[in-house]
């Protein structure tokens, strides 16, 4: 017993150690990406302006981080992978305020003001527009907290961490940065000349101003058409897949299988998997009989179910960041054991093909043998269809038919159902011959119960305790003997049970699930999102589902389909609130409906960048994409506010050229630094951070396209709306 307890403690310690290693790996990846972003932004500012300004901005980033962490601590939030992803997403955006303020200070120094005076004048000049710009960013992200249920719980820490850092950045830009700038920036400091690129920008904007009516007409027509076309050809999935560290195999045998037999089956499969250990990059294989989690993550405890957990080796460095950045910038990086070359999705496909090739289903009479990958959030199965009717036998038949149709669709990785079948039931009905003999179901039933149910005959004692003596038929499980059982008649003769009755074998279930007072059975499936989405699968089987409904079977759609409906309603409310708050803040800043709507017109057009980004990166649209697009509405407005603050001073077309060129450098700088801050998450996501890659793509590509809008479309529209000449 002591040895067993010691072994269990060792197993527990190993599991905890492995879990600790996984957590460290995840944190290492995100932290190294944050440090990489800080370094790249600092180098970029040093190249594009000068080293002194880069130092000022670099000092401001950790200052903002410290203030943000204090805020999170005070409100009871923890530093974890999701909050760090929020920091990573905010990294490029939080330096925007610092860049705009410091760049404006630099411009005043270049115009001849002393550094201290330039710091005061430039900071006052940008105080109102930058504050409103930061508020609009907050207004864009805060409504995402309105997303309800478990979906909201998954992402809520991102807007919270993001908003904390934006507020900290605002404070740092107006309090600490001017002090640093006054003592660091010098009149004689050399800055990179932007004269040539400013001249090029001036020529481009002159060209579009010359053809402003044609440009605006084509722009307003072509961009929406292009967006609609991309949306129609795009696919949507709730969350993107990510590289997991474990893969599970869920198994269900025939209902008559005993737990000892299940253990033998799962041991044999486990042993076969260990022979393929190197091919599948397996670090550890563990199995259990009598318990499993099915494809929809439901727990089952029956003698005939089994579960195998495959722990994978650490993945090899697959990209530039993994090879050179993470090992050098991580605190706990461990290079040992990184042998895996394939992602978990590829390994799952290989294991699934191998299991099929081994013919385990037929060999062990298995009802379900599925490879299950980890999923993020509340959606554990991509497709989940509930069936209900008054005749549950009819429902069970429909359940099997839907599952069969799903399994035949290319791209469906696994399909199963929630019907836990029990031992088959035999219904007996006395036929007309039996009735002529004077028999009925009550008489026959009483006789059968005496024959087949165990009966207590007496009680006895042994040397320890009292014992019940029971007897039962040794042939009770033989169907042929049951059919030929002799039933005694009142006249002393006997007749075979099969002669006096009709037999009907029906399926029985061990467990019934009720939703809203109705007994429901579910069929669920998971899909390969690269090949097909859950929506497309449902469209393919829609005619058959309608046929079932016409036959009286009620259907409910859960899984990703249900969450999409919930998300749609939440996103409509969040978007409406975000746009309303942004509009109110800009009305306060500009005191003009015309100027407010000119700037806000950039928002819908900027979504083209979101769609293009997902197409370029080969990703489906997802929930993080929508959160990123919502946040983009506030981020892209920042540059528009900075541009409009200067454009509104214009009284002629020449003034537009002058003021637009004056804002060219800070707008380009803030865009580049934001994209650089997001670049590691856009191009080199690893592990669970992949979940938030679509959010970074939406912000990065959307902002890149939005910058073009703010530099070209916005000045042209302003000139046209005010009829400047």
N, C-alpha and C positions, 0 to 999 in steps of 0.2 A: 504493500500500500504506500509506504514511504517513497519507494522508487517511482511509483506511478505519479504521486504528487510532485516529486522532483521533476519528472519528465514534463508534466503539465505546466509547471512554473517556467521551465526552459522554453516550451512552446510559446507561452504568453510573452515571455521576454523577447523572443525572436520576432513575434508579430508586432510588438510595440516598437522594437528597434527598426523593423522594416518600414512601419508607418512613419516613424520619426525621420528616417532617411528620405521618404517620399516628400514629406513636408519641407524638409531642408532643400531638396532639389527644386521644388516649386518656388520657394522664396528666393533661392539663389538666382534662378532665371529672371524673375521680375526685378529684383534689386540690381542685378548686373545690367539689365536693360535700362533701368533708370539712370544709373551711373554713366552708362554709355551715352545716353541722351544728353545728360548735363555736360559731359566732355565735348561732344560734337557741337552742341549749341555754343559753348564758349569758344571753341576753335573757329566756328563759322562767323561769329560776331567779330572776332579778332581779325579775320581775313577781310570781311566785307566793310568794316568801319575802322576800328583800331584796337590795340591791345588793352588800352586803359578802359575803354567802354566794356570790353569783354570781361575784364576783372570785376567791374561794378556789377554787371549782370550775374556773373558767376557767384559773387558773394550773396546776392539777393535770393538765389534759388534755395540754398539751405536755410536761409532765414525764414523764407516763406514755408518751407517744409516743417521747421520747428514749430512755428505758430499754428500750422495746420494740425500737427500731431497733438499739440496742447488742446486744441478745440475738440478733436476726436476723443481724447482722454476725458475731458471735462463732461462730455455728453455720453460717456459710457460705451464708446465704440472701440473695437479692437483693431490692431494692425494685423491684417491677414492678406491672403493672396488677392482677394477681390478688391479690398481697399487699396492695395499696392497697384493693382491694375488701374484703378481710378487715378492714382498719383501719376502713373505712366502716361495715361491719356491726357492728364492735365498739364504734363510737363512742358510741352511746347506752348500751350496756351497761357500759362501763368507768367511766362517771360514776355508776353506781348506788351503788358503794361510797362514793364521795365524798359523794354526796347523803345517804345514810343516816347516815354518821358526822357530817357537818356539821349535818344536821337534828337529830340527837340532841343535839349540843352546843348548838344553838340552843334546844332545848326545856329543857335544864338551865339555860341562862342566863335564860330566861323564868320559870323557877321560883325564881330568886334566887341561883344560884351565880355567883361571879366567873368571867370568861371562861377564865382559866388553869386553875382547878379544874374547870370544866365540861368543858374539852377533855380533861383526864386521865380524869375519871370516865366521860364519854360514850364515849370511845375504848375504855377497858377493858370497858365494858358491851357494846359491839358487836363486840369483837375476835373472840370465838369464833363467833357466828352468821354474821358477814360472811365470815370465813375459810372456814367450811364451805360457805357459799353460793357463794363463788367457786370452791371446789374442785368442787362439784357442776356448775357451769358448765363447768369444764375437763373433767370426766368425761363431759359430754354431747357435747363437740366432739371430744375426742381419739380416740374409737373410729372416727370417720369416716376416720381414717388407715388403717383396716383395709381400705378399699375397694381392691381389687386392680387391677392392670393399668393401662392408659392412662386409664381413668376416674378412678382414684385420683390419677394424676399431674396431671390437670386441676385438681382442687380441693384438693390437699393443702396448698398454701400458705395457703389461707384459715384452716383450723383452727390452723395453726402461728402465723400472724400474730395471730390472735384470742387464742390462749392466751398469747402473749408479752405482749400488751397487758393482759390480765386480771391476770396476775401483777404487771406493772408498776403497774397501778392499785391492787392490794392493798397493795403496798409504799408507794405514794404516800399512800394513805388513812390508814395507820397511823404513818407517819414524818413526812412533810412537812406533810400537811393539819392535824393538831392544832397544829403550831407556827404555821402561818399563821392558824388560827382563833383561837388564844390572843391574837394581836396584832391581829387585824382585827375580830372580832366584839365588839360592845359591849353593855353591859347596856341602854343607852337606845336602841339601834337599833330602829327601827320595822320590824315584819314584817307581811305581809298577813294579815288576820284570816281564819281558816278556820272561825270559829264557826258561821256559817250552814250551810255545806256539811257540817260535822261533825254538826250537828243533823239535817239531812236524812238523812245516812247512818245516824245512830242510829235514826231513825224507821223507815227501810227494814229495818234489821236486826232491830228489835223486831217488825215485822210477820212476817218470815220465821221468827223464833224462836217466835212464837205458833203458827204452822202448820208447825212443823219436820218432823213426820212426813209430812204431805201434800206439802210442798215437796220433801223428799228422795226420796220415792217417785216423784213425777212427773219429777223431775230425772234420776234414775238410769234411768228408762224412756225418756223422750222424747229425751234428748241422744244416746244410742247409736243409737236408731232414725233420728234425723235425720242422723247421721253416715253410717250405712249407706246411706241413700237418696242422699245427695250423692255418695258414692264410686261408687255404681252408675251415676250419671248423668255422672260426670266422665270425662275423657279423659286419657291419659298419653302423654307423649313424653319421650325421654331428655334432650334439651336444648332450650330454647326457641330460636326464631329470633332473629337480631339483624341490625341494619342494617349491611351490609358496604360496603366502599369499592370492591370490584371484583366483576364478574360475568364468568363464562366461558361461551363457546359451544364445545361439543365436537362434532366432525364426523367422520363415517366414510363414505367413498365405496365404490363397488364395488371388489372386490379387484383388478380389472384396471387400475385407475386408476394412472397413472404420477405420480411426484412433481411433474413439471412441470405436469401437468393439475391436480393438487391445489392447486398454488400459484396457478394461474389462478382456480380456484373460490374459494379463500379470499380472494384479492385482490378479486374481484368482490363478495363478500358484505361485506367490509370497506369497500369504496367505498360500497356502498349504505347501510351503517350510518352512515357519516360524513355522508350527506345528512340523516339523522335525529338528528344530534348534539344539537341543542337539545331535541328531543322526549324523548330518553332521558337527558338531562343527562350526556353523555359528555365526559370531560376528555381522554381519550386512548384510541386503539384500536390494538392490535398483534396481529399474526397470525403463524402459523407453519405450514408444511406438512411432513409427515413425522413429526410428533410430536403427541401429545395426552394429556390426562388424561380418562378416561371418567367417567361419572356416579358410579362407585364410587371415584374418585380413583386408579385404576390407570394407570400410565404405559404408553403404547404407542408404538412406533417402527416405522411402516410407511409406505410411499410414499403410501398411500391415506387417511391420517388427517390431520386438521387441527385447529387450536386457535386461538380468538380470545379475547383478554383485553380486557375493557372496564373502564377506570378511570373511576369516576364523580366528578362534581363534589362538593365538600363540601356536606353537607346544611345547609339553613337552620335557624336556631333554631326549634324546634317547640313549646317549652313555656317556662314561667316561668323555670326554672333556666337553660335554654339562652340565653334572651334577656337576663336581667338579672344572673344570678349568675356563670355561667362567664366571661363577658367581663371582669368586674370583679375576680374572685378568682383568675384564672389567671395563670401566670407568662409563658406564651408564646402567648397567644391571638392568632390571626390571623383577622380578619373578612373578609379578601379572598377572593373566589371562592366564597362560600357561596350558591350559587344553586339547589341541588337542593331541590325541594319534596316529592318522593316518596321513600319508603323503598326500599331495594334489592329487597325482595320484590315491591313494586308494579311497579317497573321491569322485573323479571324476567318478570312476567306479560305486560307490554306487549310486551317483546321477543319472547317466545315466540309471542304472537298475531301479531305482525308477521312473524316467520319463516314461520309457517304460511301467512299470507296471500300471501307472496312465492312460495310453491310451489317452494322450493329443492329439496326432496326429489325431486320428480318431474323437475324441470328438470335437475338434475345427477346423478340416479340415486344419491342418498345413502341409506345404510342407517341412519344415526343422525345426528340433528341436535337436540341438547339444550342447554337453558340450565341451567347448573350454578351454584348459589350456594355460598358458603363455609359450611362447617359447623364447629362446635366439637367438640373431643375426638376420640376414635378412630372415631366412627361417621361414615362418609363417604357411606353410602347407607342410607336408612330401612329398606328391605327388601332382603334378600339371600338368595336361595334357591339352594342347591347341588343339582345333579342328577347321579346316577351310575347307570349300568347297563352290562352287558357289551357291549351293542350301542350304540356311541356315535352311530350314525346315528339310532337310535330316541330317544336322549337329545336330540340336536339338534332333532328334530321337536317333542319335548315342550317344549324350551326356547322355541321360537318360539310355541307355543300359550300358554304361561304369559305371555310378554311381551305377546301380543295381548290376553289377558284383562285384564292389568293396565292397558294403555293405554285400555281401554274404561271403566274405573272413574272416576267423577267425583271429582276431588281428587288423582288421581295426576298429578304434573307431568311426569315423564319415566320412561321404562322402556327398558332396554337389556340386552344380554347379553354374556358374556365370550368367546363363540365368535368367534375371529378366522379367518374363512373364507378358505381359500386358493383357488387356481384349481380349478374343477370337475374331478374325475377321471372318466375313462371306463374302465369295466371291460369287457373283451371275453371272451366265452365262445363257443367253437366250437360251432355247432349240428350237428344230425345230418347235414345235407347236407355240411358241411365235413368231418366225420369220414369219410363215405363216400368223399370225395375224397382221404383219407389225410392230412389236415391236423390239427395239434394246436396248443395255445397256445404251446408252445416255439418251433415253427417260425415261426408268425405273429409272435410277439413279437420274434424275432431280425431278421426282415425289417423290421418297423416301426422298430426301433431304428436300423437302418442308413439308413432313409429319413428319419427325423425328428430324430435326434440329430446335432449338429454333429460333423464328423470331421476330424481333422488329416491333411492330405495330404502336406505337405512343410514344409521350413524354408528360409527365405531370409534375406538380409541387405539392409538399407538403409544409408545413409551414417552411421547412428548406432548401430544395435543389431540383434540377431537377431530375426526375426519368424516366428511359426507361421502357416501358411496352412491355414485351415479352410473347409469348405463345409457348408451346410445348406440345406434346402428353403425356398424363398421362400413357399410356400403352406402351410406347416405349421400355421398357425393358422386355416385355413379348414375348418370342420367338414364341409361338403358334399364337399370334395375328399377328406377323410379317409375318409368313408363309401364313396366310389366308387373308392378306391385299388385298383389291380389287383394281385392276389396271384398270383405265378407258381406253376404246378403242375409236377410232375415230368415230365409228358409234353410240356412246353413251352407249353401253353395257359395262359390267365390267367382269373381269376374275381374279381368285385368283393368287397371286404371285407364289405359289407353282406349279401351273399348267403350267406356261410359262417359268419357270427357274429352273436351277439346283443349289443346295447350296453346298458349300464347307467351312467347318469350319477349320481355320488354327490358329496355335499359333502365337501370336505377342509378341515382346519383347519391353520393355520400354527403354533399354539402350544397346548400342552396344560398344564393346571394340575393338580398333584397335591397332595392333602391326605391325610395319614395313609396314604400309599401308594396312594390311589385317584385315578383321573383324574376330576376334577369339572368341570362347566360351571356357570356361575352366571348367574342372571337377577337384576337389581337395579333398584330403582325409588325415586324420591323423591316425597314426598307434601306436599300443602298441609295443615299440621296444623290450620288453622282450619276446614277442611272435613271431614277424615278423618285418622285416625291409622294407623300401620303395622299395628297389631293388628287394627283394623277391616277393613283391606284383606285381610289374611290370612284373616280369618273369612269374607269374601265369596267368596274363591276356594278355600276349604277343601274343598268337595265335589269340585272338579276335581283338587285335589292328592291327595286320597284315591284317586281313580280312577287316577291315574298310579302311585301306590304299589301298587295292586292289579295293575297291569300289569308290575310288576317293577322300577320305577324308584325308587331310594333318594333320599330328600330330606333335606337338612340346612338348618336355618334359622339364618342369621347376621344381620349387620346389627344393627338395634335389638333384634330379638327375642332374639338371643344375649346381648347386653349386659344386657337386662332380667333374664334368668335369673341372670347373674353378680351383678348388683346386688342381686337379691332375697336371695341367699345371704349376701352381704357385709353387707347392711343388717340381716338377722336377727341375725347374730353381733354387729354393732356395737351394735344396740339392746339386746340381752341384756346385753352387757358394760357399757354405759352405765347401764342401770337397776340392775344389781347394784352397781356402784361408788357410785352415788348413794344406794342404800339403806344400804350399809355406812357411808358418811359420816354419814348422818342418824341411824343407830342410835348412832353414837359421840356425836353431839351431844345427842340427846334421851334416850338410854338407855331407850327404850321402843318396842316393836314397834307398839303402838297408835298413838302419835303419829306414828311414821314412816309407817305405812300411810295414816293420815289425810292427811298432806301429799302423799304420793306418788299418792293417788287423784286429785289435781288433774291429773296428767300426761295420762292418756288422754282426759279430758274436754276438755283444752285444745286437742286436735287439731281440734275443731270449728271453732275460729277459723282454723286453717290452710285448711280446706276452704272456709269462707265467704269468706276473703280471696281465694282463687283464683277463686271464682265471681263475686265483686264486681268484680274486676279483669279478668275475661274471659280468664284464662290457663288452659292445661292444667297438670295436675300434671306434675312433671318430676323429674329427679335432684336438682337444687338444692333443690327443694321438700322432698324427703325428708331432705336434709342439714340444711335449716333446721328441719324438724320434730324431728329428732333433737337439734339444739342447743336447741330450745325446751324440751325436757324438763328441761334444766338451768337455763335462764333463768327459766322460770315458777316453778320451785321456790324461787328466791331470795326472792321476796315471801312465799311460803308459810312459809319458814323464819323470816323476820322476824316474821310474824304468829304462828306457833306458839310462838316464843320468849316472847312476851308472854301468849298465851292459856293456856299451861300454868301460869301463876301464878294463874289463876282458881279460885275455890272456890264461886262462885255465878254465876247468870245475869247479875246486875248487874256482876260483875267482867268478864264477857265483853264486855258493852257498853262498859265503860270502856277495857279494853285494846285492843279492836278499833278504837275511835275514836282511840286514841293512835297506832296504826300506820297510820291512814288516810292522813295527809298524806305520809309517806315512800314508801308503796306507790304512791300516785297520782303522786307526783313522779317516781319512778324509771321508771314506765311511760310517762309523757308524754315524758320526756327520751329514753328509748330509741326510742320511735316517731318523735320528731322527728329523732333521729340517723339513722334508717333511711328517713325520708320521701322524701328526694331519690331514693334507689334504688327505693323502692316506687312512687312516682308519676311520676318524671321520669327514667327510665333512658335512656341514650344510647349508641349504638354497641355495643361488645362487653360493656359493663357490663350490658346487657339480659339476658345469660346468667344473671346472679346475682339478677335481680329476684325470681324465685320464692322464693329463700332469704330475702330481706328481707321478702317478703309473709308467708311462714310464721312468721317471728319476730315481725313487727310485729302482724299480726292475731291470731296465736296468743297473744301476750302481752297484747293488749288484752282478749281474752276470758278469758284466764287471770287477769287482775287482778280481773275480776268474780267469778270462782270463789274467789279468795283473800279477797276482801272479804265475800262473802255465803255461798257454799257451805261454805267451810272453818270459819268460826265456828259455823254451824248444825250441821255434822256433828260438830264437837268437843263442842258442848253436848249433842247427842243421844247420842253415844258415851259420855260421862261422866255422863249423866243429871243434869245440873245443873238446879237450880230457882231 
